[in-house]
């Protein structure tokens, strides 16, 4: 290879130097201007130009800018290889045909982007930034490779110092997905500086000038006080960019994180029926969402306008490429938008004629008779056209979808026992081993009593009396006093949260509501049995309060038995609604979004706590945006299929206001608060459960302890003492912003952040909610709710006993055909099908799901002690997998083992793709 000529020009003097070839710039510049492309060369710099003819007659050009250095020490160089990995065949955000220029450069392997290396240390003499620019070239690789690799060899001055950051300028005419950058120092075989980018970089042609350069920090983590001099200002500047200015409508390509209230669920410009109240603020407290900056609606200035465009989320919050093609939120949205019109046009919005017709949904399927939506195309063809082939949900896979039939896959619960939903034991078991195992509570006060205003809602006293309870306890030779003393009585209490909405909901079409209480007894066998259900209607329409208590096996009379089954249906609908709106949406998706926003706004990408939390926060904003667009929006799937209807999200706001506290979100605190455990240091996990065989708690505490141990070792490695926690300004601003902005409406329940133990508890709480808690309440939705008699999402008719006096014909029809009465009470064919389709999609694991403890973040590999701690965490998660298998095989654990009982695997850490009823991903990604 020819030795390049380096022309150094200084004033009128010109000399020719024989120097090693340098692909790059080496010059000094204010770090604030580093993130804005320079228009002109600094005239005070000495110019050095290089040109070199490489292989294939490609011209490689670079320039050297910097002060003249005479010292041999400072002119000595070190060879560094820069490797860059870029995702190929990405789905670009800004849709446009690939240009001929890009096609040609891809074919020739021309990178069309530059990499600027930033020294971690400023020049000790001038105090200025040091940087070098290089232009990588394509390495050999197959055209079908998913990742395109580029390389540049750079000779950098030895006084340059370690590279701490890089700046990318994308000269392609499309955005690119930058995966990794790695620098190998040839002076040492094991010296590497790694950058895990995993980020979209926009073409400089598509964005404003001040957003054309992208900054990435190396994988080495620093607390703010430890930041090297060359990175301090960059660290602060990047955080300012991510915060934005709070003005204007956000663009799709931006990476700005900001807050807003939930004022975008309604669509008042379309019709006044779709107007919804603002959630967030003193009237309706609520967590904050990501600000989009859309203009207000024309007919309601308090509401944000809606459009056909997807909601803005910061660009790096969108699904990674594999997840996009496999099960991205936009693809899921298309699936729902394609499927739901077919259901609405081909399923009757009326009751199922009989239970055989319910079974038909899973066996023969329903023929599509109305093809007005698709013309000549079948549903299968429409789904393949709009969604693609890589969908694993039961209703959408090609094997299950005949061209003219809508057919669902039968869930495993019904496969194992067709009548599982009919049994009282299963009804009770699912409160601790089912889809919503976090609402049951110990009875601590007797008699049961409402806290609502009796002048509005009627008498506060419950009709579940001591006499009724002791009648049920006779079979176990217990008195009420015995049962309470031995902590045998448990309650599912939806009375006070639902009663204020009864009159509102009953004005909506095809649904009804009650306030409800359900009492359970813990039998000597360690299983629960239901003892009584109380349903209450407040005073309304000129009628006084109505309430009734139903018990199982009352005199073994057929009328009472059927009334009991109807009462169970109402309670199950209440539990289904609270599960979806509170245990699932509110406590996980909704409450975690402010943590995502605050983490990106206040904790630098190089902050160790940012890097610890990132896998737990990944993709949550994207899936939440989908929910606002399709699921929880006015008239969306949730409103149309769950009991509260248009009041669904408003109800979740009420529960957030009255019940949610951060300090009760951790599993141990939650169990103690509900009376399901007491603190006992002599017991495993430091808790003694009041129900020994409580699958959700037993498995969840294994996950909780493993997370906490990992977080403890991580935090104590980076923070030598508690004073470093208190003096960490980024960390303190992060916690302050979560409390005062992200959850601004909640003033109570926030722990201090002064010690390492405080930080450990806070981070463990967040990690648990995003991983274990979400997995427990999400991935079993299809298993337990697809056969909807087990968990009807709503009830459509009142109890016949309520109508006995005012509508005697209802009572007469009930006695003549109780099966028909319960079918009328269940969701309609359309409501059931819509809900099943949504739950099918929501219960699905993507093929690239990132499971807890399985994937190690690149930044954790940078420190050997952190890597060792993670490997220990990883090993513990694998052990938990085996422990859960052993528990499910234990015949003595009757709440998770038995004939026709679905094993409890919702907290089993790993899973295959698809609907599996197991697997604990790091984050809320579906």
N, C-alpha and C positions, 0 to 999 in steps of 0.2 A: 504494500500500500504506500502511495506517495505521502511523504511527510508534508502536512499542510503549512502553508505560509501564513503567519499571523502578522497582520499589519497593524502596528501600534502608531497612532498619530497623536502628537501632543504639540499644540501650537504649530510652528513651522518645521518641527523636527519629525523626520520619518525614519524609522528603523525597521529592519526585518528580523524577526526572532524565529528560531526553530524551537517550537514548544510542542509538547504532546497535544494531540487533538482534543478539543473541548467542545462537546455538544452543549452549549449553554451560555447563559449570561451569569455574570458574577458581579453584582452591584448592590448598592445600598440605597434604601428608600424608606420613607416613613411607612410603618405598617398599615396606617389607615388608608393610604393610597394603594397599598398592595391589592386591595379588593376592588379597585377600579382600574380598568386598562389605561395605560399611559398613551397619550396622543403623540408625544414627542420625547425624544431622548433628552435626558438632562444635559444641558450644554456644558455643565461643569465636569462631567465625566470624561474620561479619556476613552476614545473609541478604539476597539480592536475588532476587526472583521475577519471572519474565517470562511472559506468556501472549500468544499471537498467533493470530488466526483466519486461516488460510491459505485457498488455493483449495479449492473443493469443500466448504467448511464444516468441513475437518479442523482440529482444534485442535492447534497445535504448542506444546509447553511446554518450557521449559528453566529452569535456575536458575543463578545466579551466586553462588558462595561465595568469599570471600576478604577480605583486610584492605582497609580503606578507603585509597585512594591519592589524595593531593591534587595531586601533581605532574602537570603537563600531559604531560610526556614519558612518564609511566608509564600515563596513561589513554589515550594515543593508540593507535589500533588499526589492524590490517591485515586485509584480507579474504583468507580462505583457503577454497578449495573442496576438500572432502573427497570423493573418489570411491572407492566400494567395489564390487568385483566378486565375486559369489557364484555358485558353480556351481549350476545348476538340475538338478532331476530326478536327484539323487544317490542312490546306494544306501546308505541309512542303516545304521549298525551296529546300533542298537537298533531292531529291527523293531516297528512299531506303526502302526495306521491313522493317516493324516493327520487331525489334528483340524479341526473346523469353524472354529475360531479361526485356525489357520494357513492354511486354504484361503481364508478371507475376506480375511486380511491379504495373502496372495499376490495375490489378485484386485485388491485396492485398491492394491497396491504399498507397503504398510506394511512397514518393514524389520524390526521386532521384534528389533532388536539395537542396542546403543549402541557408539559408538566414543569412547574416552577418549584424548585427546592428551597425551603426556608430554613435557615440555621436556627437551632434552638437558642443559641446565644448571640447577643449583639456583639458587634465589634468592640473589643475592650478599649480601643484608643478613641474611636469616634462616637461610640454609643449608638451607632446606626445599625439598621437591619442588614443581614447578608442573605443573598439569594442567587440562584442560578436557574436558568431555563433550559429545558431539553425538549427534543422533538422525537419521541419514540417511533420505531418502525415495526411493522408486523413481523412476528416470528412465524416460522413454518407451522402450518396446522391445516387440518382438513376443513373444507368449506362447510361441513355439516356440524363442526364443533359448536357447542352452545356458547362457549367462551372464546373470545378473540384475544390473543396474547400479543402484547407489544413490548419492545425492548429498546433501551438506549444505554450506551456506555458513556460514562461521564468521568472526566478527570477533574476532581475538585481540589482546591487548595487545602492543605492539611490543617490550616488554621481556620477552616470554615466551620468546624465543629459538627456535632451530630445534627442531622436533619430532624426537625421537630414538626414541620408542617409542609404541605404542598398546596399549590394553587393550580387548578385546572382551567384552561380556556378551551372551549369546544368550538372548533371551526367546521365541524360537520354542519349540514343543513337540517339536522334532526337532533333530538335529544338522545343522549346515550346513557346507559346504565353502567356506572363505574363500580366495579366489584372490589378489586383490591389493587394496591400498589405496594411493591416490595423493593427495598434497596439492599443490595448485597455489596458489602465492602470487601474488596479483593484482598486487602491486607490481613484479613482474618476470615477463616472458613465459616465461622459461626456467628459473625457479626451481621445482623440484619436489622433493618428498621422497617416495620410493617405498618400499613395503613388499611384498615378495614372500612372501605368507603360505603359500599352497599347503598348507593345513592344515585339519583337521576341528576345529570348535568345538562342544562339546556344549551341549545345552539345559541351562540352569541347573536345570531340574526333574529332570534325570536323574543329576546328580552331586552329591557332597557340597559343602557351602558353600565349603570352601577350594579347590575346583577349578572354581568357576563363572566365573572371570575368566581370559581368555587373553591372554598378553603376546606382542607381536611387536615386534622391533627393525627399524629402517629398514635399507635395503640398503647403507648405508655401513658399511664394515668398520673395526674398531678392534682393535689389539693391546691386551692388558689394561692396559698402562701408559699407553695413550693414551685410555682410555675417558673420555668427558665426565663431569663430576661428577654430573649428574642420572641417569646410567645405571649407575654402578658397582655400587651395591647391588642394583639390579634384575638386573644381569648375574649376580651371584653367587647371588642368590635363585632365579633361573630354573634355574641348573645344579643347585642343591640339589633342586629339584622333580623334575628329570629323573632324578636318581640314586635317588630314593625312599629308603625306610628298610630295604629288604631283608626286609620282613615281609609275611605274608599272601599270599593268592592274588590275582594281578593281575586287574583288571577290564578288560573289552574296550575301554572308552573311555579308559583311562589312557595316559599317555605316559612311563612309567617304564622306564629302561634299567638292567638289572642282569644278573649272571652266574650261571650254574649249570653243572654237569657234564651230560653226556649220559646221564641216567638215565631217559629217557622213551621209549626205543626199543622196549622190551619191553612185554608185557601179561600179567604173571604172574597177575593176578586172573582172566583169561580161561582160561588153561591153562598148566601148567608148561612146556610145549614152547615157549611164547613168552617165557620168561624170558631176559633178556639182561644181560650184565655192564655195570657202570657204566664209561663211558669218560670219563676225566679223573681225574687223581691219579697217585700214584707207581706204582701197579700197571699201569695202562693210560693212559699220557699221551695227552692230547687237548686241542684248543682248547675254549674254553668257548662255550656258547650263551646265548641270552636266558633269563633266569629267568622262569618262569610262576607259581611258588608253589603249584602243585597239591599236594594232600595225597599222602602216600605210599601205595603199593599196600598192600592189606590182607595179602597173602601174602608180600610182600617189601618190607620197610621201606626198603631202599636204592634202590628203584625209585619213580619218580613214577607216580601213577595216570593212566590214560587215560580219555577220555570221547569222546562223539560230537561235542562242541564243538571248534571249531578251536582250535589252539594260540594262546595270547596272543602278539601282537606289539604293540609300541607303536603307537598309533593312526595316527601319521603315517608309519609304515613300510608301511602297506597301499597297494595299487596305486591310482594315480590313476583318476579316473572312466572315462576312455576305455579304459584298459588293463583295468579291471574288466569292462566290458561286452564287451571284445574277447577278452581272454585272461587274466583274473584268476586268481590261484592257486586261489581257492575254486571258480571255474568249471572250472578244469582238474581239480581234485580230483573234482568231480561227473562230469566226462567219464570219468575213470578208473573211478570207482565204478559208473557206468552201463555202461561198455563191458566191463570185466573179467568181471563175472558172465556176460555173454553169451558171451564167449570160453571161459570155464571150462565152460559148459554145452553148448557147441556145437563146440568143438575137441577132438580126441582128444589125450590125454596120451601119445602114442606116436609112433614115428618116421613120417616121410613115406614113403609106399610107394616113391616114385621122385622124380627131379628134376622131372619134369613136374608132379607135385603141388605142388612148391614154386612153380613158375611160375604155377600155378592161383590162388595167393593174390593175384596181381597182375592176372590176366586175367579168368577167370570169377568168382572169389570162391568162398566157401563158404556153402552154404545154411544158414540158421538153422532147425534142426529142433525145438529145445526152446524153447518160448515160456512156460515156467512162470514165469519171472521177470517178464515183462511182461504176461502175460494176453493180451488182444486187441491190444495195441500192438506195433508193430514196433520194431526197434532204432532205426531212423531217428526214429520218433515219440518214443521214450523220450529220445533225445539232444536232440531239439528241445525236449521238455518240460522236461528238467532242466538243459540246458546253454545252449540258445539257438541262434541261427542264425549268429552271427559267430564261427565257428571255422574256421580255415584249414588244419587238419591233414589229411593225405591220407585218413585213414580216415573222417573225420567230415564232410567236405563233402557236401552233398546230391547233387551231380553224380556222386559216386563211390559213393554208398550206395543201392543198390536196397533196397526194403523188407525183403526176406527174405534178404539176402546180406551177408556180411562180406567186404569187398574192400579191398585196399591199393593205393596208387599205386606203380608200379614206380620205383625210384630211378634217378637219371640215370646212375650208374655202370653198371648193368645195361642201361640203354637204349643206351648207347654201345657196349658190348661185353659180350654175354651171358656170355662165358667169362673176363671180366676176373679173377675171383677164382681161376682155375685156374693163372694164369701166375706163375712164380717171380719174374720181374722186377717184377710188380705187388706181390707179397708184400713184396719188399724196398723198393720205392719208397714204399710207404705208411708205412714207419718214419720217413721224413723229409718226406713230403708228404701224409700221411693224417690220420687222426683222432687219433693219439697220437704226435706227432712229437717228443716231449720225453723219451724214455727211452733212445734209442740212445746208446751211449758208445764211445769209442775204446778199443781193447785196449792197455793200458799195461804189463801183466805177462804173462809166459809161463813155465811152463804155467799154464793156468787152474786155480784151486783154490778150494774152499769154505772159509769161515771158521767153519762150524758144528762143533759138538763131534762128533768122529768116534766117540766111545763111544755116542752116541745116534743119529746120522744116517748112520754108516758112513764109509768112506774119503773123504777130502777131494779127492783128485786127480780131475780131469776125464778122461773117456775121449776127449775131442777132442785127439788127439795131433798132433805135428808131421808124422808120416807121412800122416795123414788130410788135413791142411790142404794139404800140398805136392802131394798127389795131385790136389786140386781146383785148385791154382794152375798146374798144368802147362800148361793151355790158354792162360794169359797170360804164360808164360815168367817166372814169379816164384818166388822161394823165400820161405819164411816170414820169414827175416831181411830180405829186400828189402821185403816187405809191411809189416813192422813199422816199419822205418826210414823208409819213405815214408808212414807213417800211412794204410795201406790196409785195416787190419783193424778191424771194428766188432762190437760185441756187444750183444745184447738179453738181459739177464741177470735172470731171475726165479727163479734157483735157490735162493738162500738165503732169500728172503722167503716162498716158497711151500712149500718142503720140510717145515717144521715143521707145516704144516696138511694134508699129504697123508693121513695116517692118520685124522684127524678128518673130513675131507670125504668120504672113501671110506665112512664109516659112514652118511652121509646117503643118501637115496634118489635114484636116477637122476642121478648125477653122479660124476665122478672127478677126480683132480688129480695133477700131477707137479711136481717142480722142473724148470726148463728153462733151457737156454742156447742161443742161436742166434747163429751166427757169420756175418758178412757180409764180402765183399770189394768194395772200391771199384775198379771197372774203369777202364781207360784212357778210356772214354767218359763218365766222370763219373757213372755209374749204379752201383747196388749189386746184387750177386748173392749169394744165400744159399749158404753153403758146407757148413754142418753144423748139425744140431739134436741136442742131448743132452737126454734125458728121464731123470729119476731118481726112483725110489721108495725111501724110507728103509726100514730094517729094520722089519718089522711082521708080526704074525700068525705069529711063529715063522720067518719067512723073512728071509734076509739082504738087504742093500741090492741093488737092481736098478737098473742104468743101461744105456742103449744110445744109440749115436750113429747118426743117419740122415743120409745125404747125397743130393743130387739126382743123378739120372742114373747111379746106381751100376751100372756094367756094362750100363746100359740094359735091365735085367731087369725084367719086369712086377711081380714081387713087391716088389722094392726101390722101384720107382716108386710103387706104391700105399702102401707103408709110409711113404715120404717125405710123401705127401699127407696121410696120417693124422697124422703127426708135426706137420706144419704146422697142422692143425686144432687140435691141443692147444696149440701155441704161440699161435695167434691167440686162443683162448679165454683164455689167461693174459694176453695183452696187452689184450684187451677188459675183463677184470676190473680190471687195474691202471689202465687208462685211466679207467674209470667211478668207481672207488673212490678213486683217488689223484690222477691228473692233473686230473680234473674235480672230484669232490666235495671231496676233502680240500684240495687246493692252492688252490681258488678259493672255493667256497661256504663250506666249514667254517672255513678259516683267515681269511677276510675278516670273518666275523660279529663277532669281537672288535674289529676296527677300527671297525665301525659303532657298537658299544656304547660304546667308549671315546671316540670322537669326539663323541657326543651327551652323554656324562657329563662330559667334561673340557674340551671346547672350546666356548665360547659360540657361539650362533648368529651373533653378530657377529664372531667370530674369522675372519680371512682364510683360515686353513688349513682351518677347518670348511667355509667356502664354496668352497674349491678342491676339497675331497674329496667334498662332498655328491653331485654327479652320479655319482660312481664307487661310491657306497654305497647308492644309492636302490634300494629294493624287494628287496634281498638277504635281509633278515630274513624277509620275507613268503614268498619262494619257499623258503627253508630250512625254515620252519615246515610248508609243504606237504610237503616231502621227509620230514620226521620223521613226518608223519601218514600218508603214502601210499606213499612210495617206499623209504626206507631203514629203515623200521620192521620189527619182527619179523614175518615172514611177508609182507612187502610185495613190491613188484615186483622190487626189486633182489635180495633174498634168493632169490626163487623163480626168477630167470632167469639169475643169474651163478654161476660155479663155486664160490666159497667158501660159498655158501648162508648158513646162520645165522652164519657166521664173517666175513661180508663187512666189517662195520664194525669188528670186532675186528682184522682184518687191516690195515685202514687206520690203526688206532691203532699197530700195530707199526711200520709204515712211517713214520708221523709221528715216533715215538720215535727210530728209527734213521737217518732220512734227512732230515727236514725241518729247514731252517734259514732264518731270515728273510733272511740275507745271500746266500742262493743262489736267491732267488725272482726277482730281476731277470733279464731275458733274457741280457745279456752275462755275468753271473756264472754263470748256469746253463750256458751254452754252454762256457765255459772249464772249469768243474768237470767236465763230462762229456767233456772232451777234444775237443769239436767245434769249438773255436776257440782261438787263442792271441792274447794281447794284442800289438798292433802298431800304434803310433801313425801309421805311414805309410799304413795302410789306412783305407778308409771305415769309420766307426763305431769306429775304434780297435781293430778285431779282424780277424784273418785266419782265415777258416773253413777247416777241414780238408777239407770237402766243398764245393766252390765252388757247386754247384747244389743248395742246401739250401733249398727254398722257404719252410718255416716260419721259418728263421733269417733268410733274406734279406729277406722281407717284414716279419717281426717287428721287425727292427732299424730299419727305416724308421719304424715306429710308435713304437718305444721312443725313438728320437732326437727325434722330433717332440714326444712327451710331455715328455721331459726338458728340451728347450729352452723349452717353454711354462712348465713348473714353475719352471725356473731364473729366468726373467724375472719371474714372479709373486712368488717368494720374495724375490728381491733388491729388488723394489719395496717390499715391506712391511718387510723387515728391512735396515736400512742397513748393519749389520755383524753379525758373529757373536756379539758380546756380547749383542745384543738377543735372539738365539735362546736363549742360555743363561739369560738373566734372565726369559724368558717363562714365568711359573709355570703357566699353563694348558697350554702346549705340553709342558713338562717332565712334568707330571702325566699328560698324555695318553700320552706315550711310556712312562712308568713303568708305567702301568696296563696297557697292551698287553702289556708284557714280563712283569710280575709277577702279573697277574690273568687277563687274556684268554688268554695263552699261558703260564700259570704253570708248566707242566711242562717247558718248554724253557729251559734255562739258558745254552746256547751259541748263537752266531750272531747276537747282537744288536749292531748298531753303536752307538756313542755318539751322543748328540744334543747337540753342543756348537757346531757351526758351521753356517753357511748351507749349505755343501756336504753336511753330514750330513743336514740337513732335506730338501734337494733329492733326495738318493738315496732316503731313506725314503719320501717322498711318491710319487716316480716308481715305486718298487717296487709300492706299493699300487695306484696307478692302472693300471699295466701288468697286474697279475694280474687286476684287476676288468674290464679291457677287452680288451686284445689276447690275453692267455693264455686267458681264458675263451672268447672267440670262437673261437679256434683249435681248442679241444678240445670245443666244444659244438655249433655249428651245422652241422657235417657229419655228425652222428650218423645221421640217416636215410639220407643219401647212401651212407655206407660200411657201415652195419650192417643196413639194412632187408633187403637180400639177404643173409641171415645166413650162407650158406656162405663169404662173404668174411670175416666176423668173427663166428663162433659165440660166443655169450655164455658157453657152457659146453660141456663134452664129457661124454658119459654112459657111455662104455665105455673100458676099458683098451686099450692097444696090443695087437694080436693076438700080437706077438712076446713080450710079457711073459707071456701066457697059454699060450704054445706048449707048455711042459712040463706045467704043472698042469692045463690045460684044452685038450687036443688038439682037441676038437670046435670050439673057437673058431677055432683056426688053420685047421682044415679048412674051416669056413664062410667064412672070409676068402678063402682061395684059390679057393673055388668061386664067390663073388660079392662081390668087393671093393667094388663100388658099394653094395651093401646094408650092408656093414660100416661104410662111412663115413656112411651115412644113419642108422644106429643110433647112431653116435658124436655126430652133430649134435644140437642141441636138439630136443625133441619139437615137435609141431605147436602145442600149447598154449603151451609156453615161448617158442617163436619169435614167436607172435602177440602175446603179452603184452608181450614186449620191444619188438616193432615198434610197438605202439600207444603205449607210453610214450616211445620215442625220437621218434616222430612228433610228439608234443605238445611235447617238449623242444627240438626243432629249429626251432620256429616263431617268427618275428618278429611282434610285435604291430603294428597299423597306426600306433600312435603311438610306436614305438620311438625312443629318444633316442640317436642315433649320435654317436660320438666326433667332436668338432669341428664338428658340425652345429648344435647348439643352444647358444646363449650364455646363461649364467645371468644373471638380472637384476642380481645384486650386482656382476658383472664390468663391467656397463655404467656403474656409478656413478663409476668412475675412468677417465679417458680413456686413460691409459697402459696400464692392464690391458686395456681394450677393444682398443687397438691391438695388444697382444701376442697377444690371443686371435685377432684377425683374421689375424695372421701364422700362427698355429697352424692356423687354419681353412683358410687357403690351402695350407699344407703338406700337410694331410690330403687335400685335393682333388688335389694333385699326386701323392700316393702312389697314389690311385685310378688315375690314368693310367699310372703306372710299372708297377703290377701288371698292367694290361691289356697293356702292351708286353711284359712278361716272358712272359706266357702265350702271346703270339704268336711268340715267339722259338723257332725250330726247333732252335737249338743247346742250349736248356735242356730236356734230355730228361726231367727229372724232373717237368716241369709241362706239357710239350707233346708230343703224339704221337697216333697213330691210336688211338682208343678210350680216351684218357686224359682224365680229368676235370681241367679247368684248376684250378690252385690259387688259390682266391678266398676262403678262410676269413678272411684278414686284409684283404680289400678293404673299405674303411671303411663304405660305404653299401649299402643294400639296400631292396628293396620288402618289403611284408608277406608273411607265409607262409614256406614252406620254400624257401630260395634258395641255401643253401650259401655265403653271404657276409654281410658286415655286421659291424661292430664296435661294439656298443652301449657306452655309458659304463660300464654297471654289469652285475652279475650279476642279471638280472631274470627269468631263466627257466632 
